[in-house]
């Protein structure tokens, strides 16, 4: 058995233990991040009361960062193995109460399975291979979206997400901000290292914008 496969099987055992515990305790929160999973246990989709699900939690940029339980990032040298989520998320529509989904650092490109998560409020796609946001176009309850260190360039799918309050576009390929012009509830926008943006006029109507980072 290869080291990678052994790690994946160990991670699968840990995931199943955590799922079993959550099925008993019913806290609404589950962390399966960085277990090296190449598939998600089918038992996960039985947790229909789940509100918060972490499938990521690691960011690699110069150093390796891990997300703490309170949501902040810290530098770590702890071993980690990202989950392979491609092709594993199709049943996620069976989690209708999901409010917070963290896929940061996981191996994922296709967001189509997320299109059914109409109650989703927070979504973290930091440091993933995501580029197409079209599946998010109908997630009108989304309030916080993190797209740092992705290949995203087209923001048009976000144009109708009027409840969006926080949007992080650090180190993306975005050049046109026009799709954000109607997001009147946007309060925080991070465009750090988004050097392709030259026209900021679309932000003029964002009367609730409190923090804009261009550094």
C-alpha positions in Angstrom: 0.0 0.0 0.0 1.4 3.4 -1.0 1.9 6.1 1.6 -0.8 8.3 0.0 -3.3 5.5 -0.1 -2.5 4.6 3.6 -3.0 8.2 4.6 -6.3 8.3 2.7 -7.6 5.2 4.5 -6.5 6.6 7.8 -8.3 9.8 7.0 -11.4 7.9 6.0 -11.5 6.1 9.4 -11.1 9.5 11.2 -13.8 11.0 9.0 -16.2 8.2 9.8 -15.5 8.5 13.6 -16.3 12.2 13.5 -19.4 11.7 11.4 -20.6 9.0 13.9 -20.0 11.4 16.8 -21.9 14.2 15.1 -24.8 11.9 14.4 -25.1 11.4 18.1 -24.3 14.9 19.4 -26.0 16.8 16.6 -24.0 20.0 17.1 -24.5 21.1 13.5 -20.8 21.4 13.0 -18.3 19.0 11.4 -14.6 19.2 10.5 -13.3 16.8 7.9 -10.6 19.1 6.7 -7.1 17.9 5.6 -7.7 14.2 6.1 -6.4 13.3 2.6 -9.7 11.9 1.5 -10.2 10.9 -2.1 -13.9 10.3 -1.5 -16.4 11.5 1.1 -18.1 8.8 3.3 -21.7 8.3 2.3 -22.7 8.6 6.0 -21.9 12.3 5.7 -25.0 12.9 3.6 -27.3 11.6 6.4 -26.4 14.5 8.6 -29.3 16.6 7.3 -29.1 19.1 10.3 -25.5 20.0 9.5 -25.0 23.8 9.3 -21.2 24.1 9.2 -18.9 21.8 7.2 -15.1 22.1 6.9 -13.6 20.1 4.1 -10.5 22.3 3.8 -8.8 24.6 6.3 -5.3 25.0 4.9 -3.8 27.8 2.8 -0.3 27.5 1.2 1.2 30.9 0.4 4.9 31.4 1.2 4.2 29.6 4.4 1.5 27.0 5.3 -1.4 28.4 7.2 -4.1 26.5 9.0 -7.5 27.8 10.1 -8.2 27.8 13.8 -11.5 26.8 15.3 -12.5 30.5 15.7 -11.8 31.1 12.0 -8.5 32.9 12.1 -5.3 31.7 10.2 -2.0 30.8 11.8 1.3 29.6 10.5 1.9 25.9 11.0 4.4 23.1 10.2 1.9 20.4 11.0 1.6 17.7 8.3 -1.5 18.1 6.2 -3.1 16.4 3.2 -5.8 18.2 1.2 -9.0 16.4 0.4 -9.8 15.4 -3.2 -13.3 16.8 -3.6 -13.6 16.6 -7.4 -16.5 14.2 -8.1 -17.3 13.8 -4.4 -19.8 16.6 -3.7 -22.7 15.5 -5.9 -24.9 14.5 -2.9 -24.3 17.7 -1.0 -27.8 18.9 -1.8 -28.9 16.5 0.9 -27.6 19.0 3.5 -30.3 21.6 3.1 -29.5 23.5 6.3 -25.8 24.1 5.4 -24.9 27.7 6.1 -21.1 27.6 6.2 -18.9 25.5 3.8 -15.1 25.7 3.9 -13.2 24.1 1.0 -10.0 26.2 1.4 -7.0 24.3 0.1 -9.0 21.3 -1.1 -8.6 19.9 -4.6 -11.7 21.1 -6.4 -12.5 22.8 -9.7 -16.2 22.1 -10.3 -18.7 24.0 -8.2 -21.9 22.7 -9.8 -22.9 20.5 -6.8 -23.0 23.7 -4.7 -25.8 25.2 -6.9 -28.5 23.6 -4.7 -27.2 25.0 -1.4 -29.7 27.9 -1.4 -29.3 28.6 2.3 -25.5 28.9 2.2 -24.2 32.1 3.8 -20.5 31.6 4.0 -18.3 29.9 1.4 -14.5 29.7 1.4 -12.7 28.6 -1.8 -9.3 30.0 -0.9 -6.4 28.4 -2.7 -8.5 26.0 -4.8 -8.4 25.4 -8.6 -11.8 27.1 -9.0 -12.3 29.4 -12.0 -16.0 29.2 -13.0 -18.4 30.8 -10.5 -21.6 30.3 -12.5 -22.9 27.6 -10.2 -23.1 30.2 -7.4 -25.3 32.6 -9.4 -28.5 31.6 -7.5 -27.1 31.5 -4.0 -28.8 34.7 -3.0 -28.3 34.2 0.7 -24.6 34.2 0.4 -23.0 36.8 2.7 -19.3 36.0 2.7 -17.3 34.6 -0.2 -13.6 34.0 -0.1 -11.9 33.5 -3.5 -8.3 34.3 -2.6 -5.5 32.6 -4.7 -7.9 31.2 -7.3 -8.0 31.5 -11.1 -11.3 33.4 -11.0 -11.6 36.1 -13.6 -15.3 36.6 -14.4 -17.5 38.0 -11.6 -20.7 38.2 -13.6 -22.2 35.2 -11.8 -22.1 37.2 -8.6 -24.1 40.2 -10.0 -27.4 39.1 -8.3 -26.0 38.1 -4.9 -27.3 41.3 -3.2 -26.9 40.0 0.3 -23.1 39.6 -0.1 -21.3 41.6 2.6 -17.7 40.3 2.4 -15.8 39.4 -0.8 -12.1 38.6 -0.9 -10.5 38.6 -4.4 -6.9 38.7 -3.3 -4.5 37.4 -6.0 -7.2 36.5 -8.5 -7.4 37.2 -12.3 -10.3 39.7 -12.0 -10.1 42.8 -14.2 -13.7 43.9 -14.5 -15.6 45.1 -11.3 -18.8 46.0 -13.1 -20.7 42.9 -11.9 -20.3 44.2 -8.3 -22.0 47.5 -9.0 -25.4 46.4 -7.7 -24.1 44.6 -4.5 -25.3 47.5 -2.3 -24.9 45.5 0.9 -21.2 44.9 0.3 -19.2 46.1 3.3 -15.7 44.6 2.8 -13.9 44.1 -0.5 -10.3 42.9 -0.7 -8.5 43.4 -4.1 -5.0 42.9 -2.8 -2.6 41.9 -5.6 -5.4 42.0 -8.1 -3.2 44.0 -10.4 -5.4 43.6 -13.5 -8.1 45.9 -12.1 -7.8 49.5 -13.4 -11.3 50.9 -13.3 -12.9 51.3 -9.9 -15.9 53.3 -11.0 -18.3 50.4 -10.5 -17.7 50.6 -6.8 -19.0 54.2 -6.6 -22.6 53.1 -5.8 -21.6 50.7 -3.0 -22.8 53.1 -0.2 -22.3 50.5 2.5 -18.7 49.7 1.6 -16.6 50.2 4.8 -13.3 48.5 3.9 -11.6 48.4 0.6 -8.1 46.9 0.4 -6.0 47.6 -2.7 -2.5 47.1 -1.3 
